[in-house]
Amino acid sequence: MSKQIDILQTIARYRELGIEEQIDYKKFYLYSIITHSTAIEGSTVTEIENQLLFDEGITAPGRTLQEQMMNLDLKAAYEEAQRLAAQHAEYSVSMLCRLSSIVMKNTGSTYNTPLGSFSAADGELRKVNVTAGFGGRSYLAFQKVPQALQDFCRWLNTERKDLPKDDLLAAYRLSFVAHYRLVSIHPWADGNGRMSRLVMNMLQWEFGLIPVKVLKEQKAEYIQALNDTRDKEDETIFPDVMLRLHNGNLLAEIKEYTKSLQKVTEHRQKSNRVAQKSNRVRLTAKQQKVLEFCDNIPRTAQEILEMVGVKYQTKTLDQYVNKLLDAGLLRPTTEQKNDPHRRYITAHSD
């Protein structure tokens, strides 16, 4: 029970801070989910590289075309999943296969079997038995997959309708069990992990939850939780682990966010102190211009004087800089006065 209370307290704190209300939060959170989901499958594309790929169409040097297409396809699938979640769409075999076809659009293969060909790129259900995936175990015989997937959709639709309103823990647990059951059926020849995490997040969006990220650094623990759940036939194991991981990830985000707020506050306080000093010191227009010029970037004496349009001389340097130094409005970046590389910066700059 204490772990459940912890996650509820963490979510309350996360939302109290307004982290979700930051500019482009939803976009960058989604990019992070995609990056880590594909990283679990072997992609080496970073979050920054995905941002450039998604927003600017800039490909990352040293990354294969396949792993970049994997990320682009998963982004398209997530966008469709968000649309479906907003509509509270019913789950069906055809809907899941369509999402799978988006996930695998540019990286899926065509398989030839004694029972005929099928295409992962088209989201078609597998016609072969598989042992790939977590633990290298054998999955459901392919002949049973269509019925198992229908049963899964029927079960999930019923559970969604019966879910207690505003019960965050019940909604999270349903999303985790749905993930576990879908990946256990292993309906497709490839992309099952990405699809199971996508369905998990899709349910979380539908219920207004903070979506769960499985960080690439958590891959081993995540897979072990799936293995343990299957071995012990206990569907509480995977949700418990996922809640703990989610709680830790949110706490890390809260810590980083509060640190950034503290830095902003400190910078404002320093700026206010400098402004107060500036108000007490009578500055010429050119000295004020020097103060603004040196705000965030260290400047050399020659750069400062060129900016105010005077010839570089010791006398003019004293005229425009020394009063600011004496007032504590400017500071040098080195102690030695005769250092040719000496630069100046405003006193509040980091």
MARKE-546780 format. One record per residue (C-alpha): x, y, z. Coordinates in Angstrom, 2 decimals. Layout:
BEGIN
> x;y;z
> X;Y;Z
...
//
This chain:
BEGIN
> x;y;z
> 0.00;0.00;0.00
> 2.86;2.43;0.81
> 4.21;2.15;-2.75
> 0.77;2.97;-4.11
> 0.56;5.99;-1.81
> 4.03;7.08;-2.95
> 3.07;7.16;-6.63
> -0.12;9.10;-5.88
> 1.84;11.64;-3.82
> 4.45;11.91;-6.57
> 1.82;12.50;-9.26
> 0.14;15.13;-7.07
> 3.47;16.92;-6.61
> 4.28;16.65;-10.32
> 1.01;18.31;-11.25
> 1.17;20.85;-8.45
> 4.47;22.11;-9.89
> 2.81;22.53;-13.29
> 5.45;20.50;-15.13
> 2.87;19.35;-17.69
> 1.98;22.97;-18.42
> 5.42;23.93;-19.74
> 5.73;24.99;-23.37
> 6.09;21.97;-25.70
> 5.98;19.59;-22.72
> 3.67;17.11;-24.46
> 5.76;17.11;-27.62
> 9.09;16.53;-25.90
> 7.62;13.98;-23.48
> 6.33;12.04;-26.48
> 9.71;12.27;-28.20
> 11.30;10.84;-25.05
> 8.81;7.94;-24.92
> 9.56;7.12;-28.57
> 13.33;7.37;-28.17
> 13.43;5.02;-25.20
> 10.95;2.56;-26.72
> 13.03;2.18;-29.89
> 16.25;2.12;-27.83
> 14.96;-1.00;-26.07
> 14.76;-2.56;-29.57
> 18.33;-1.53;-30.46
> 18.02;2.02;-31.82
> 20.92;4.34;-30.93
> 19.15;7.57;-31.94
> 19.16;10.09;-29.06
> 16.34;12.36;-27.93
> 18.07;15.43;-29.39
> 18.63;13.62;-32.68
> 14.97;12.59;-32.76
> 13.92;16.17;-32.13
> 15.93;17.31;-35.17
> 14.61;14.37;-37.19
> 10.96;14.94;-36.27
> 10.92;18.75;-36.34
> 13.49;19.63;-39.00
> 13.87;16.44;-41.04
> 17.59;16.44;-40.21
> 19.06;12.95;-40.11
> 21.71;12.07;-37.57
> 25.19;11.20;-38.88
> 26.33;7.74;-37.91
> 22.79;6.40;-37.44
> 21.43;3.80;-39.83
> 18.48;4.56;-42.07
> 16.58;1.65;-40.52
> 16.80;2.91;-36.95
> 15.80;6.43;-38.01
> 12.82;5.06;-39.94
> 11.94;2.98;-36.88
> 11.66;6.20;-34.87
> 9.68;8.06;-37.55
> 7.24;5.16;-37.89
> 6.74;4.89;-34.14
> 6.06;8.63;-33.95
> 3.33;8.27;-36.61
> 1.84;5.32;-34.71
> 1.81;7.26;-31.44
> 0.09;10.21;-33.08
> -2.64;7.86;-34.34
> -2.84;6.23;-30.90
> -3.36;9.63;-29.27
> -6.18;10.37;-31.71
> -7.86;7.05;-30.93
> -7.40;7.55;-27.18
> -9.09;10.95;-27.38
> -12.07;9.27;-29.09
> -12.20;6.43;-26.53
> -12.15;4.09;-29.52
> -13.07;0.43;-29.02
> -10.20;-2.01;-29.31
> -10.43;-4.54;-32.13
> -8.10;-6.86;-34.00
> -8.29;-4.64;-37.08
> -7.44;-1.52;-35.07
> -4.41;-3.18;-33.48
> -3.21;-4.54;-36.81
> -3.56;-1.09;-38.35
> -1.45;0.43;-35.58
> 1.10;-2.35;-36.05
> 1.27;-1.56;-39.77
> 2.19;2.04;-38.91
> 4.82;0.91;-36.41
> 6.39;-1.43;-38.98
> 5.67;0.57;-42.15
> 9.27;1.09;-43.28
> 11.10;-1.63;-41.36
> 8.75;-4.62;-41.55
> 9.63;-7.68;-43.62
> 7.62;-10.08;-45.75
> 7.68;-13.69;-44.54
> 7.15;-16.75;-46.72
> 5.80;-19.81;-44.89
> 4.22;-23.12;-45.89
> 0.86;-21.50;-45.08
> 1.53;-18.53;-47.30
> 3.17;-15.14;-47.12
> 2.43;-12.39;-44.63
> 3.79;-8.88;-44.23
> 4.88;-7.29;-40.97
> 4.83;-3.93;-42.76
> 1.10;-4.42;-43.36
> 0.44;-5.35;-39.74
> -0.59;-8.91;-40.61
> -0.67;-11.50;-37.84
> 2.15;-13.99;-37.83
> 1.80;-17.37;-39.49
> 4.84;-18.86;-37.81
> 5.66;-19.95;-34.29
> 8.19;-17.77;-32.48
> 10.53;-18.05;-29.54
> 11.95;-14.53;-29.76
> 11.24;-11.88;-27.17
> 11.68;-11.70;-23.43
> 13.49;-14.74;-22.12
> 13.67;-16.52;-25.48
> 10.54;-18.45;-24.57
> 8.04;-19.95;-26.95
> 4.86;-17.99;-27.50
> 1.33;-19.00;-28.34
> 1.02;-21.20;-31.44
> 0.26;-18.98;-34.43
> -3.02;-20.82;-35.14
> -4.35;-19.57;-31.79
> -3.27;-15.94;-32.22
> -6.41;-14.57;-34.00
> -8.78;-15.89;-31.35
> -6.46;-14.87;-28.51
> -6.28;-11.35;-29.89
> -10.07;-11.17;-30.21
> -10.40;-12.34;-26.61
> -7.85;-9.73;-25.54
> -9.84;-6.93;-27.19
> -13.09;-8.14;-25.67
> -11.51;-8.32;-22.21
> -9.89;-4.88;-22.54
> -13.08;-3.17;-23.73
> -15.00;-4.62;-20.81
> -12.34;-3.60;-18.29
> -12.24;-0.07;-19.70
> -15.99;0.33;-19.25
> -15.97;-1.10;-15.73
> -12.96;0.93;-14.55
> -13.81;3.00;-11.44
> -13.90;6.70;-12.29
> -10.86;8.73;-11.16
> -9.09;5.64;-9.80
> -5.57;6.40;-11.06
> -4.02;3.24;-9.67
> -6.67;1.00;-11.23
> -6.16;2.71;-14.60
> -2.38;2.34;-14.42
> -2.68;-1.32;-13.43
> -5.06;-2.03;-16.29
> -2.60;-0.46;-18.76
> 0.24;-2.60;-17.40
> -1.77;-5.84;-17.48
> -2.86;-5.01;-21.05
> 0.81;-4.54;-21.98
> 1.75;-7.86;-20.41
> -1.11;-9.81;-22.01
> -0.55;-8.37;-25.48
> 3.17;-9.04;-25.51
> 2.48;-12.55;-24.19
> 0.20;-13.27;-27.17
> 2.95;-11.92;-29.43
> 0.56;-11.44;-32.38
> 3.11;-10.18;-34.91
> 6.42;-11.42;-36.20
> 8.09;-8.15;-35.17
> 7.29;-4.97;-33.26
> 5.45;-6.63;-30.36
> 7.37;-4.76;-27.68
> 6.77;-1.38;-29.31
> 3.09;-2.21;-29.84
> 2.59;-3.36;-26.25
> 4.18;-0.19;-24.86
> 2.13;1.88;-27.32
> -1.14;0.26;-26.15
> -0.06;0.82;-22.53
> 0.51;4.53;-23.21
> -2.66;4.77;-25.30
> -4.73;3.58;-22.34
> -2.92;6.01;-20.04
> -3.73;8.94;-22.36
> -7.35;7.82;-22.51
> -7.63;7.95;-18.72
> -5.75;11.26;-18.34
> -2.67;9.71;-16.72
> 0.95;10.79;-17.00
> 2.26;8.29;-19.60
> 4.88;5.82;-18.47
> 8.35;5.82;-20.03
> 10.43;2.65;-19.93
> 13.92;4.13;-20.00
> 16.57;2.23;-21.93
> 18.57;2.07;-18.68
> 15.65;0.14;-17.15
> 15.48;-2.46;-19.91
> 16.87;-5.36;-17.86
> 14.52;-4.73;-14.92
> 11.57;-4.28;-17.26
> 12.22;-7.57;-19.09
> 12.83;-9.39;-15.82
> 9.46;-8.19;-14.55
> 7.77;-9.62;-17.65
> 9.62;-12.92;-17.16
> 8.73;-13.13;-13.47
> 5.08;-12.39;-14.16
> 4.94;-15.20;-16.70
> 6.95;-17.72;-14.67
> 4.96;-17.18;-11.48
> 1.63;-16.64;-13.27
> 1.10;-13.58;-11.13
> -0.20;-10.51;-12.97
> 0.49;-8.24;-9.99
> 4.26;-8.47;-10.43
> 4.63;-6.48;-13.64
> 2.29;-3.63;-12.52
> 4.11;-3.35;-9.19
> 7.48;-3.01;-10.91
> 6.14;-0.55;-13.48
> 4.59;1.64;-10.77
> 7.92;1.72;-8.95
> 9.84;2.61;-12.10
> 7.30;5.28;-13.02
> 7.47;6.76;-9.54
> 11.26;6.95;-9.75
> 11.19;8.54;-13.20
> 8.69;11.20;-12.09
> 10.72;11.97;-8.97
> 13.81;12.45;-11.16
> 11.88;14.87;-13.38
> 10.60;16.76;-10.32
> 14.16;17.07;-9.02
> 15.46;18.44;-12.33
> 12.54;20.82;-12.66
> 12.92;22.23;-9.15
> 16.67;22.67;-9.73
> 15.95;24.65;-12.89
> 13.41;26.79;-11.01
> 15.98;27.46;-8.31
> 18.54;28.56;-10.92
> 16.01;30.91;-12.52
> 15.18;32.38;-9.11
> 18.86;32.85;-8.24
> 19.53;34.50;-11.60
> 16.62;36.90;-11.10
> 17.79;37.75;-7.60
> 21.30;38.50;-8.89
> 19.87;40.54;-11.75
> 17.75;42.52;-9.31
> 20.77;43.22;-7.10
> 22.75;44.40;-10.13
> 19.83;46.57;-11.23
> 19.62;48.11;-7.78
> 23.32;48.88;-7.86
> 22.96;50.28;-11.34
> 20.22;52.59;-10.16
> 22.49;53.94;-7.40
> 25.38;54.61;-9.82
> 25.06;57.32;-12.41
> 26.03;55.68;-15.70
> 26.52;57.24;-19.08
> 24.58;55.85;-22.02
> 27.74;54.11;-23.28
> 28.43;52.54;-19.88
> 24.87;51.23;-19.78
> 25.43;49.86;-23.26
> 28.60;48.09;-22.05
> 26.63;46.53;-19.19
> 24.03;45.17;-21.60
> 26.71;43.98;-24.06
> 28.48;41.95;-21.37
> 25.30;40.45;-19.95
> 25.73;36.74;-20.73
> 28.83;36.47;-22.92
> 32.35;37.32;-21.69
> 33.75;40.18;-23.79
> 37.32;41.40;-24.29
> 38.23;45.04;-23.71
> 38.74;45.50;-27.44
> 35.27;44.07;-28.20
> 33.72;46.39;-25.63
> 35.35;49.50;-27.03
> 34.60;48.56;-30.62
> 30.98;48.14;-29.61
> 30.75;51.69;-28.19
> 32.69;53.00;-31.20
> 35.89;54.28;-29.62
> 39.56;53.51;-30.18
> 41.13;50.87;-27.94
> 43.27;52.67;-25.32
> 43.87;52.20;-21.61
> 42.28;55.56;-20.93
> 39.08;54.77;-22.77
> 38.98;51.32;-21.23
> 39.11;52.92;-17.77
> 36.41;55.36;-18.78
> 33.88;52.75;-19.84
> 34.79;49.73;-17.72
> 36.39;50.71;-14.42
> 33.33;52.50;-13.04
> 31.28;49.38;-13.72
> 33.91;47.21;-12.02
> 34.10;49.49;-8.98
> 30.31;49.46;-8.66
> 30.25;45.67;-8.75
> 28.23;45.66;-11.95
> 30.95;44.05;-14.09
> 33.51;41.45;-13.11
> 36.64;40.18;-14.88
> 36.90;36.51;-15.79
> 40.56;36.36;-14.76
> 42.42;37.82;-11.81
> 45.45;39.12;-13.72
> 44.95;42.65;-15.00
> 47.59;42.29;-17.71
> 46.10;39.07;-19.09
> 45.58;39.72;-22.83
> 42.70;37.26;-22.82
> 40.95;38.94;-19.91
> 37.24;39.26;-20.48
> 34.42;40.97;-18.66
> 30.94;39.83;-17.81
> 28.04;41.22;-15.76
> 28.22;40.42;-12.07
> 25.01;38.34;-12.10
> 26.10;36.11;-15.00
> 27.07;32.50;-14.24
//
